[in-house]
Amino acid sequence: MDGDGEARRPLLSEPASADERSVISHPPVGTEEHDVEQQEDMDPGDPQHFSDRAPWLRAAVLGANDGLVSVSSIMLGVGAGSSDRHTLLLSGLSALVAGALSMAVGEYISVSSQRDSETADVETEREEQARGPAARRRELEELVKIYVDRGLEEELARKVAIAFTKRDPIRTHARDELGIDVDELANPLQAALASLGSFVVGAGIPLLAAAFSNDQRIRLACVLIASTAALLLFGAVGAWLGGAKRIRAALRVLVGGWLAMGITAGTGRLFGEDPA
Ligand SMILES: [Zn+2]
């Protein structure tokens, strides 16, 4: 079995850049404590330690950002092409509902298939163990090689492999060969609900901002200002959770959001019937 330890994704499959995954996914045995010690020497308040424990929170911030950008863009696009208040709010509300449901369904499908393939991988290990002494020897050699690759001497690697195999071969192969923690398989329903909830939080911001004014221009300005503030906030919080530079990340999120809003507003103005 050629498993890839890095392939396991966190509970919410939203954040998936390579460097994020290397931070979130299971580090090789022994390196975690070492890193923590090093960080404490350098800076006791380093937030990177915190990021290991909060991948779901980062995913929630990204989901909220999705809701914010898509709904505020749609509202600015509709607002640029129509001056009707009801149309604006209705389109914002529809975008909120549609986006939240589509995120939830997408997350459910993605996490379910991830879970299915993890379960199938573990099942294959179970079959190997049941196949007989020759297969079990092959599996043991596989483990020895994994530990040697991670830096143990051959003799020690063999001792470790034998000890773990005696205790629980399937759990050991799942963890060290496949990078799967059999006690923490991702839950599709939980992931879907988290996705839905975070999208609604972000999407609610422009919708609320537009709800309290009678003038279309002020309404759109409120959407833009509230969205700008929220983009900066989400960018900074996301960076803080990931231990990245806050200002640069916040500006990146802001520019991305503005691009989406600007292009959608331009499209609305181009195709609108009675531009505001
Ligand atoms: Zn195996």
Residues whose N, C-alpha, C, O or C-beta is under 5 A from the ligand:
A	BS01	ZN	M1 E125 E139 H173 E177
